[in-house]
Amino acid sequence: MSNVLITYFSASGVTKGVAEKIARENGYDIFEIVPQEIYTAEDLDWTNKQSRSTVEMNDKAFRPPIAESCDVSGYDIVAIGFPVWWYTAPTIINTFIESVDLTGKTIKVFCTSGGSGVDKCVSDLRKTYPELNFSKGMRFMGDVSKAKGWIEDE
């Protein structure tokens, strides 16, 4: 087991590809955050005010159920990756964070996005979970060559 765990949620496969590449190229363990009910293309239609993702993101207290959680106790660094939804982390990330004990861990947030950055995502998570140690985040758009330095640098 490595000292780093890469966790990720991916609705369309983009974040999955980035997370798998980071884990594979650096020998990190990996865990996929899977919703109990997989998102369909219709669920992800951000232009539809009634789509599942829009409804979830408009309710900051909503926590989409996840299929399973994981044991993070053996890791000092937990990276959490996701696509940016509505300029922040999808609510399923809150479900994951609340399902594990991240106390005392360094949390590295990474996102995939064609336009939005990661800073607001990290800021929102820090406000929601002030007791946790969120480090500077990073946005990836395919090239993960800087991942190891970013993850392992305190």
Secondary structure, DSSP 8 states (H G I E B T S, - for coil): --SEEEEE--SSSHHHHHHHHHHHHHT-EEEE--BSS---TTTT-TT-TTSHHHHHHT-TT----BS-----TT-SEEEEEEE-BTTB--HHHHHHHHHS--TT-EEEEEEE-SS--SHHHHHHHHHH-TTSEE---EEESS--TTHHHHHH--
